[in-house]
């Protein structure tokens, strides 16, 4: 077997010869090849594998770790060998382990806490009433006066359209243009019944 350092040794020798001969003489390739062969023979003789003490039936030294010589042919190795995650508890388990709230809160069962809660509630109600009472004459009444005319007009317009059944007028006009007298008369009778009932409700409401 050719040793990988043989070529390097040959090239080193050639470089040395070229450096020693500045005149640039031609190198004898046969001598270079024979020198390379002799160096390869010396390297093979110096190898311990070819020594006389090595028997032909010698076996390679077994590894200290028995798992090194064994190959796993059972299949491709998994990238993630972690155990599959366990699913969480079911619905019944979560309900069973949950904390039950008291039917009555603790402040209701305790007399001092109940009295303190009632005092806080009374103070909150009084603060809310006072807050809005101060703003009624200076803020709420001017807003009401400013917005009430427009709101009144919008409200009366919606009530009037509802009382005269204005939402069904486009359908009745469409049937009249098609000259479908039967369906138009049916829609007109329905409109008369609606108007009578809605006008009565509007008058009672006013």
Secondary structure by P-SEA (a helix, b strand, c coil): ccccaaaaaaaaaaaaaaaaccccccccaaaaaaaaaaaaaaaaaaccccccccccccccccccccccccccccccccccccccccccccaaaaaaacccccccccccccaaaaaaaaaaaaaaaaaaaaaaaaaccccaaaaaaacaaaaaaaaaaaaaaaaacccaaaaaaaaaaacaaaaaaaaaaaaaaaaaaaaaaaaaac
